[in-house]
């Protein structure tokens, strides 16, 4: 995995950040609104987490009945 550095190695004393590294460190996803795809993905993830919680609750209830 040449070319990939861990977060800590990029920010070592004496390291000069490349333009790409500098721009990447400024990026914060919360600074921009979500596009349609990201909104759909967020809703999908939330729904999957809800379904998983419901399934686990049913499994626990079923195991207590036995």
For each residue, the residues with C-beta under 8 A, 3 or more apart:
1: 4
2:
3:
4: 1
5: 9 10
6: 9 10
7: 10 11
8: 11 12
9: 5 6 12 15
10: 5 6 7 15 17 21
11: 7 8 15
12: 8 9 15
13:
14:
15: 9 10 11 12
16:
17: 10 21 22 25
18: 21 22
19: 22 23
20: 23 24
21: 10 17 18 24 25
22: 17 18 19 25 26
23: 19 20 26 27
24: 20 21 27
25: 17 21 22
26: 22 23
27: 23 24 31
28: 31
29: 32
30:
31: 27 28
32: 29
33:
34: 38 39 42
35: 38 39
36: 39 40
37: 40 41
38: 34 35 41 42
39: 34 35 36 42 43
40: 36 37 43 44
41: 37 38 44 45
42: 34 38 39 45 46
43: 39 40 46 47
44: 40 41 47 48
45: 41 42 48 49
46: 42 43 49 50
47: 43 44 50 51
48: 44 45 51 52
49: 45 46 52 53
50: 46 47 53 54
51: 47 48 54 55
52: 48 49 55 56
53: 49 50 56 57
54: 50 51 57 58
55: 51 52 58 59
56: 52 53 59 60
57: 53 54 60 61
58: 54 55 61 62
59: 55 56 62 63
60: 56 57 63 64
61: 57 58 64 65
62: 58 59 65 66
63: 59 60 66
64: 60 61
65: 61 62
66: 62 63
